[in-house]
């Protein structure tokens, strides 16, 4: 693995791991009032676009971490819709 690809894996891991505390808090407190629905939707669409880009360009770090981040953002959207009242 070349260093550029390794850097991509490290960067993606750091960004994706950043979602975990927020998702944990949403489900623990059962409150998502502070999370913006437009932010969540736009971020989710952006992640999905990055995922498709990664697939089209055959970029393993982009594919892996954007797939994981997309799944976590779907969890945030679910929490927002369920607990956002």
DAKA-V988369 format. One line per field, one symbol per residue. phi: phi as a letter, one per 40 degrees, with the letter a starting at -180 (. if undefined). psi: psi as a letter, one per 40 degrees, with the letter a starting at -180 (. if undefined). burial: + if it has 24 or more other C-alpha atoms within 12 Angstrom, else -. A space follows every 50 residues. Layout:
phi->???
psi->???
burial->???
This chain:
phi->.ccccccccccccccccccdcccdcdcccfabcccccddccccccccccc ccddcccfbdcccdcccccccccccccdccccbcc
psi->hiddddddddddddddddddddddddddefhfdehhdddddddddddddd ddddddefgdddddddddddddddddddddddee.
burial->-------++--+---+--+--++--+-----+--+-+--+--++--++-+ +--------+++++++++++++++++++++-----
